[in-house]
Amino acid sequence: MRRALALPALLLTAQSKPVLVPDVSQRDIEIVYSFTGADLLLFGAILYPGGRQPGAERPTDIVVVVKGPTQSILVREKEKVAGIWVNAGRLRYRSAPSFYAIAASRPVKALVDERTRAIYELGLDSLQLSPASSAPAAEQDRFSRGLVDLKRRAGLYYEAPGAVEITDGVLYRARIAIPARVPVGRFTAETFLIRDGRVLAAAVRDIDIRKSGFERFVARAADRSALLYGLVAVALSVGLGWLAGWVAGRR
């Protein structure tokens, strides 16, 4: 009898939590020669059990995180010696997100504690970077801050507190700017529902960013056939040189 009652109890517990129904404005983003960036809209709905929303004293918050594919990154530290900048140190990371953007209905630090932020990687100071060496903790922290700062200045890492709009406690929307220098690959858009300092629900949508047209041909050739890529590059250089000479001769 105990086993028969366990399943309904489990279902009741699962149904007592809200559910996220997210979506994105573009599942596929193509990069062509004229690509200057994209404005990605993330939106969705919150389904509460029984349709009952929490009271105003228990607000519900939404956090959206867009991540690019991870990549191995070598960070070099420069030092000025005798008036010349030289490489003084370096640290390689096995897996760092190539792109990271976070938008929230309120500042994330006001929503969850440090441990929860670290578990879900909510915020630039909570990214779980993976150094490839056993450098001292102080050195790892210095290089991590440097990596985040470099990515931030390139427009590839950023935070947007207050950028998520929640309507009637049910519908939400946020805009994430995709820069022109964005890397290609499979991106993920993660949405988190937070209340009372806890993540109650999460959902993920995939986004593919890829090159199109001639840019795609060049990228694939460089990756799959170095010889073909080299021949095309040489032919293009010769053709452009000939064209410039012909134009100059006509003047």
C-alpha positions as CSV (number, residue, x, y, z in Angstrom):
1,M,0.0,0.0,0.0
2,R,2.9,2.3,0.8
3,R,4.3,1.8,-2.7
4,A,0.8,2.6,-4.3
5,L,0.7,5.9,-2.4
6,A,4.3,7.0,-3.2
7,L,3.7,7.7,-6.9
8,P,0.7,10.1,-6.5
9,A,2.6,11.9,-3.8
10,L,5.6,12.2,-6.1
11,L,3.4,13.6,-8.9
12,L,1.8,16.0,-6.5
13,T,5.2,17.3,-5.5
14,A,6.3,17.7,-9.1
15,Q,3.1,19.5,-10.0
16,S,3.4,21.9,-7.1
17,K,6.3,23.7,-8.8
18,P,5.9,26.3,-11.5
19,V,7.0,25.5,-15.1
20,L,8.8,27.7,-17.6
21,V,7.8,27.8,-21.2
22,P,10.6,29.8,-23.0
23,D,11.3,30.7,-26.6
24,V,13.7,32.9,-28.6
25,S,13.1,35.1,-31.5
26,Q,15.8,33.4,-33.6
27,R,16.9,29.8,-33.4
28,D,19.3,30.3,-36.3
29,I,21.5,33.4,-36.9
30,E,23.5,33.6,-40.1
31,I,26.6,35.7,-40.4
32,V,27.2,37.3,-43.8
33,Y,29.7,39.9,-44.9
34,S,27.3,42.7,-43.8
35,F,26.6,41.3,-40.4
36,T,26.7,44.0,-37.8
37,G,25.2,42.1,-34.9
38,A,21.7,40.9,-33.9
39,D,19.1,41.7,-31.2
40,L,18.0,38.5,-29.7
41,L,14.6,38.5,-28.0
42,L,14.0,35.9,-25.2
43,F,10.5,35.5,-24.0
44,G,8.1,33.1,-22.5
45,A,5.5,32.3,-19.8
46,I,5.4,31.1,-16.2
47,L,2.9,28.3,-15.6
48,Y,1.9,28.2,-11.9
49,P,0.4,25.1,-10.4
50,G,-3.4,25.5,-10.3
51,G,-3.0,28.9,-12.0
52,R,-2.3,30.5,-8.6
53,Q,0.4,33.2,-8.6
54,P,2.4,34.0,-5.4
55,G,1.5,37.1,-3.5
56,A,3.2,40.4,-3.8
57,E,5.2,39.6,-0.7
58,R,6.9,36.7,-2.5
59,P,7.9,38.1,-5.9
60,T,9.0,35.9,-8.7
61,D,12.2,36.8,-10.7
62,I,13.6,35.6,-14.0
63,V,17.2,35.3,-15.0
64,V,18.3,34.6,-18.6
65,V,21.8,33.4,-19.5
66,V,23.1,33.1,-23.0
67,K,26.3,31.1,-23.5
68,G,28.5,30.5,-26.5
69,P,30.4,27.2,-27.1
70,T,33.3,26.7,-24.7
71,Q,36.9,27.0,-26.0
72,S,40.4,26.7,-24.9
73,I,41.9,30.2,-24.2
74,L,45.5,31.2,-23.5
75,V,45.7,34.4,-21.4
76,R,49.0,36.2,-21.4
77,E,50.0,38.8,-18.8
78,K,52.3,41.7,-20.0
79,E,54.8,43.5,-17.9
80,K,56.8,46.7,-18.7
81,V,60.5,46.0,-18.6
82,A,63.0,48.8,-19.5
83,G,60.2,50.7,-21.3
84,I,59.1,47.7,-23.4
85,W,56.0,45.6,-22.8
86,V,56.9,41.9,-22.7
87,N,55.0,38.7,-21.8
88,A,55.6,38.0,-18.1
89,G,53.2,35.1,-17.5
90,R,50.5,33.1,-19.0
91,L,47.7,30.7,-18.0
92,R,45.6,28.4,-20.2
93,Y,41.9,27.7,-19.6
94,R,40.6,24.4,-20.9
95,S,37.0,25.5,-21.2
96,A,35.8,29.1,-21.1
97,P,32.6,30.3,-22.7
98,S,33.3,32.1,-25.9
99,F,30.2,34.3,-25.2
100,Y,28.4,35.0,-22.0
101,A,25.5,37.4,-21.4
102,I,23.1,37.5,-18.4
103,A,19.9,39.5,-18.0
104,A,17.8,39.5,-14.9
105,S,14.6,41.2,-13.5
106,R,16.7,42.4,-10.5
107,P,20.4,42.3,-9.7
108,V,21.3,38.6,-9.3
109,K,23.2,39.2,-6.0
110,A,19.8,40.3,-4.5
111,L,18.1,37.1,-5.7
112,V,20.3,34.2,-4.6
113,D,23.3,33.6,-2.4
114,E,26.9,33.1,-3.5
115,R,26.7,29.3,-3.5
116,T,23.6,29.2,-5.8
117,R,25.2,31.7,-8.2
118,A,28.3,29.4,-8.4
119,I,26.2,26.3,-9.1
120,Y,24.3,27.9,-11.9
121,E,27.0,30.3,-13.0
122,L,24.8,33.3,-12.6
123,G,27.1,36.3,-13.1
124,L,30.6,37.0,-14.4
125,D,32.1,36.6,-11.0
126,S,30.5,33.1,-10.7
127,L,31.8,31.6,-14.0
128,Q,33.4,28.2,-13.5
129,L,36.6,28.6,-15.6
130,S,38.9,25.6,-15.8
131,P,42.6,26.4,-15.7
132,A,44.8,23.8,-17.2
133,S,47.6,24.2,-14.6
134,S,47.7,24.0,-10.8
135,A,48.8,27.7,-10.4
136,P,48.3,29.3,-7.0
137,A,44.8,30.5,-6.2
138,A,45.8,34.1,-6.1
139,E,47.4,33.8,-9.6
140,Q,44.3,32.0,-11.0
141,D,42.1,34.7,-9.6
142,R,44.2,37.4,-11.2
143,F,44.2,35.7,-14.6
144,S,40.4,35.0,-14.4
145,R,39.7,38.7,-13.7
146,G,41.9,39.6,-16.6
147,L,40.1,37.1,-19.0
148,V,36.7,38.4,-18.0
149,D,37.9,42.0,-18.4
150,L,39.2,41.3,-21.9
151,K,36.0,39.6,-23.0
152,R,33.9,42.3,-21.5
153,R,35.8,45.0,-23.4
154,A,35.4,43.0,-26.6
155,G,31.6,43.0,-26.0
156,L,31.6,39.2,-25.6
157,Y,30.8,39.1,-21.8
158,Y,28.3,41.4,-20.2
159,E,25.6,41.7,-17.5
160,A,22.3,43.5,-17.8
161,P,20.6,43.6,-14.4
162,G,17.0,44.8,-14.7
163,A,16.8,44.0,-18.4
164,V,14.1,41.3,-17.9
165,E,10.5,42.6,-18.0
166,I,7.8,40.5,-16.2
167,T,4.2,41.3,-17.1
168,D,1.4,40.4,-14.7
169,G,3.7,38.0,-13.0
170,V,3.3,35.5,-15.9
171,L,4.9,36.8,-19.2
172,Y,8.5,37.8,-19.4
173,R,10.8,39.1,-22.1
174,A,14.5,40.2,-22.4
175,R,16.7,41.4,-25.2
176,I,20.3,40.2,-25.6
177,A,22.6,42.0,-28.0
178,I,24.7,39.7,-30.1
179,P,27.9,41.5,-31.3
180,A,29.3,41.4,-34.8
181,R,32.4,39.6,-33.5
182,V,30.4,36.8,-32.0
183,P,31.9,33.3,-32.5
184,V,30.0,30.7,-34.4
185,G,28.6,27.5,-33.0
186,R,25.8,26.1,-30.8
187,F,24.6,28.6,-28.2
188,T,22.3,28.0,-25.2
189,A,19.7,30.3,-23.8
190,E,19.0,29.2,-20.2
191,T,16.1,30.7,-18.2
192,F,15.8,30.4,-14.5
193,L,12.8,31.1,-12.3
194,I,13.8,32.3,-8.8
195,R,11.8,32.9,-5.7
196,D,12.7,33.1,-2.0
197,G,16.4,32.7,-2.9
198,R,15.9,29.4,-4.7
199,V,15.9,28.3,-8.3
200,L,12.4,26.7,-8.7
201,A,12.5,26.0,-12.5
202,A,14.9,26.1,-15.4
203,A,14.6,25.6,-19.1
204,V,17.0,25.7,-22.1
205,R,16.7,26.6,-25.8
206,D,19.4,26.1,-28.4
207,I,20.6,28.8,-30.8
208,D,22.8,28.1,-33.8
209,I,25.1,30.9,-35.1
210,R,26.9,30.1,-38.3
211,K,28.5,31.7,-41.2
212,S,26.7,31.9,-44.5
213,G,27.6,32.4,-48.2
214,F,31.2,33.1,-49.1
215,E,32.2,33.6,-45.4
216,R,30.9,30.0,-44.7
217,F,32.9,28.6,-47.6
218,V,36.1,30.3,-46.4
219,A,35.6,29.2,-42.8
220,R,34.9,25.6,-43.7
221,A,37.8,25.5,-46.2
222,A,40.2,26.8,-43.5
223,D,39.0,24.2,-41.1
224,R,38.7,21.2,-43.3
225,S,41.1,21.8,-46.2
226,A,44.1,24.0,-45.5
227,L,45.4,23.5,-49.1
228,L,42.1,24.7,-50.7
229,Y,42.0,27.6,-48.3
230,G,45.5,28.6,-49.2
231,L,44.9,28.4,-53.0
232,V,41.8,30.5,-52.7
233,A,43.6,33.1,-50.6
234,V,46.5,33.3,-53.1
235,A,44.1,33.5,-56.0
236,L,42.1,36.2,-54.3
237,S,45.2,38.2,-53.5
238,V,46.5,38.0,-57.1
239,G,43.1,38.9,-58.5
240,L,42.8,42.0,-56.2
241,G,46.3,43.0,-57.1
242,W,45.7,42.7,-60.8
243,L,42.5,44.7,-60.4
244,A,44.2,47.5,-58.5
245,G,46.9,47.6,-61.2
246,W,44.4,47.8,-64.0
247,V,42.4,50.6,-62.3
248,A,45.6,52.5,-61.7
249,G,46.6,52.1,-65.4
250,R,43.3,53.5,-66.6
251,R,43.8,56.8,-64.7
